[in-house]
Amino acid sequence: MKLITSKQVAEKLSMSQVWVYKQAERGQLPFYRVGDAVRFDEEEINAYVVSRKGLKRGDHLTIEQEGVVVDGKPLTDKACRR
């Protein structure tokens, strides 16, 4: 597992850091708390991007509904709250 910062996620997705934090808060992006910091698993972010392929603007599915799988395990909202 390689943890990356919100800035790195924002750069990877060509979005702002504010957008990254809002998506994490809404349960759209999986994240981990490390002390007071918020970190993201790069592999989970890549899986998120793949899961969004073909969705239209305004489609807001939860991670669990999208059926994202990382390391052969389904990714659920519980993984976002660690």
VENGIGI-V267682 format. One line per field, one symbol per residue. ss: DSSP state (h for helix, s for strand, l for the rest). phi: phi as a letter, one per 30 degrees, with the letter a starting at -180 (. if undefined). burial: + if it has 16 or more other ideal C-beta (glycine too) atoms within 10 Angstrom, else -. A space follows every 10 residues. Layout:
ss: ???
phi: ???
burial: ???
This chain:
ss: llsslhhhhh hhhlllhhhh hhhhhlllll lsssllssss shhhhhhhhh hlllllllll llhhhhllss llssllhhhh ll
phi: .cdbddddde ddchbdddee ddddddidcd bbcbicdcbb dedddddddd ddeidcejdb cdedddidbb hicddcdedd cd
burial: -----+-+++ --+-----++ +-++--++++ ++-----+++ +--++-++-- +--------- --+--+-+-+ ----+---++ --
